[in-house]
Amino acid sequence: MTDFLSAHHLLGLAIGLATFLIIGLFHPLVIKGEYYFGVRCWWAFLILGIATGILSCFSADLFWSILLGVISFSSFWSIGEVFEQRQRVRKGWFPANPRRR
């Protein structure tokens, strides 16, 4: 797959599409994480970010190294978004979990 992407200069498009999908995946993860766990779920994003950052540094393939880096920094960005999501819930923009205080 890497040879085909390199030969046709499609690696950039593949990384762009994967980045788009990763960012799109983290949006509902933040919403669901805050809904079920509150802001306590920020630790999961921190651990995921550190782990994928380390894996990115040790990945031999450029494509996977970049994608792991994107996941890492998307995880770090999501930490702040969890706290922002709490504010959006307080404003009534998103539903609050009735089982949580």
C-alpha positions as CSV (number, residue, x, y, z in Angstrom):
1,M,0.0,0.0,0.0
2,T,2.8,2.4,0.9
3,D,4.5,1.9,-2.5
4,F,1.2,2.7,-4.4
5,L,0.7,5.8,-2.3
6,S,4.2,7.0,-2.7
7,A,4.3,6.3,-6.5
8,H,1.1,8.3,-7.0
9,H,1.8,11.0,-4.5
10,L,-1.3,10.1,-2.6
11,L,0.3,9.9,0.9
12,G,-0.7,13.4,1.7
13,L,-4.3,12.8,0.7
14,A,-4.4,9.6,2.7
15,I,-3.0,11.4,5.8
16,G,-5.4,14.3,5.3
17,L,-8.4,11.9,5.1
18,A,-7.3,9.9,8.1
19,T,-6.7,13.1,10.1
20,F,-10.2,14.3,9.2
21,L,-11.7,11.0,10.4
22,I,-9.7,11.0,13.6
23,I,-10.8,14.5,14.5
24,G,-14.4,13.5,13.6
25,L,-14.1,10.5,15.9
26,F,-12.9,12.5,18.9
27,H,-15.8,14.9,18.8
28,P,-18.4,12.3,19.9
29,L,-15.9,10.7,22.3
30,V,-15.6,14.0,24.2
31,I,-19.4,14.3,24.3
32,K,-20.0,10.8,25.4
33,G,-17.1,10.8,27.8
34,E,-18.4,13.9,29.6
35,Y,-22.0,12.6,29.6
36,Y,-21.1,9.3,31.2
37,F,-18.0,10.1,33.3
38,G,-18.0,13.9,33.7
39,V,-14.7,15.7,33.5
40,R,-13.0,12.8,35.2
41,C,-12.5,11.2,31.7
42,W,-9.7,13.7,30.9
43,W,-7.3,11.2,32.4
44,A,-8.2,8.7,29.6
45,F,-7.4,11.3,26.9
46,L,-4.1,12.1,28.7
47,I,-3.0,8.5,28.8
48,L,-4.0,7.9,25.2
49,G,-2.1,11.0,24.1
50,I,1.0,10.1,25.9
51,A,0.9,6.4,24.7
52,T,0.3,7.3,21.1
53,G,2.9,10.1,21.2
54,I,5.5,7.6,22.4
55,L,4.4,5.1,19.8
56,S,4.7,7.8,17.1
57,C,8.3,8.4,18.1
58,F,9.2,4.7,17.7
59,S,7.2,3.9,14.6
60,A,9.4,3.0,11.6
61,D,6.8,3.9,9.0
62,L,6.2,7.6,8.3
63,F,2.5,7.1,7.6
64,W,1.8,5.4,10.9
65,S,4.0,7.8,12.8
66,I,2.1,10.8,11.5
67,L,-1.3,9.2,12.3
68,L,-0.2,8.3,15.8
69,G,1.0,11.9,16.2
70,V,-2.4,13.1,15.1
71,I,-4.2,10.8,17.5
72,S,-1.8,12.0,20.3
73,F,-2.5,15.7,19.8
74,S,-6.2,15.1,19.2
75,S,-6.2,13.4,22.6
76,F,-4.4,16.3,24.2
77,W,-6.9,18.8,22.6
78,S,-9.8,16.7,23.9
79,I,-8.7,17.3,27.5
80,G,-9.6,20.9,27.1
81,E,-12.8,20.1,25.1
82,V,-14.1,17.9,28.0
83,F,-14.0,20.9,30.3
84,E,-15.6,23.1,27.6
85,Q,-18.3,20.4,27.1
86,R,-19.1,20.7,30.8
87,Q,-19.8,24.4,30.2
88,R,-21.9,23.6,27.1
89,V,-24.0,21.2,29.2
90,R,-24.4,23.9,31.9
91,K,-25.7,26.3,29.2
92,G,-28.2,23.8,28.1
93,W,-26.7,23.2,24.7
94,F,-26.2,19.5,25.4
95,P,-28.2,17.2,27.6
96,A,-27.0,16.4,31.1
97,N,-26.8,12.9,32.3
98,P,-29.8,12.6,34.8
99,R,-28.0,9.7,36.6
100,R,-25.1,12.1,37.6
101,R,-25.2,15.0,39.9
